[in-house]
Amino acid sequence: MLQNVRAAVAYIAGRMISDSQSSHVYDYSQGRYISISGNVDELSVGVYDYTNGAHISGTGRSLYHYGTGRHISLSVSNGNFSGYDYDSSSHFSGSVSGNSVSLYDYGEGRYFSYSV
């Protein structure tokens, strides 16, 4: 997955699971905050990534990333999430504990850490 897409997925999943109202996500691999805000709940998502200039919207399970022009599937259950990024043709999975998000990108073959 592209790093900005991965960060946006971590932000959305983190907000869904933790009920955080954060307006940013900290990406430890980039060492910086990414400004993202908008509506996130299990039924609908409508956020804007100000850092990368892209809308992400859809239902809780089927998102559309306007920056890549591709869909992202996302399932959330019991503090965990998983899905598929159609832009990179790769699966991802992860977990949320408090405001910390851990995401495994199968395309990259490694874990990434975030905070929302």
Buried (B, 14 or more C-beta within 10 A) or exposed (E): BBBBBBBBBBBBBBBBBBEBEBBBBBBEBBEEBBEBBBEBEEEEBEBBBEBBEBEBBBEBBEBBBEBBEBBBBBEBEEEBBBBBBBBBEBBBBBBBEEBBBBBBBBBBEEEBBBBB
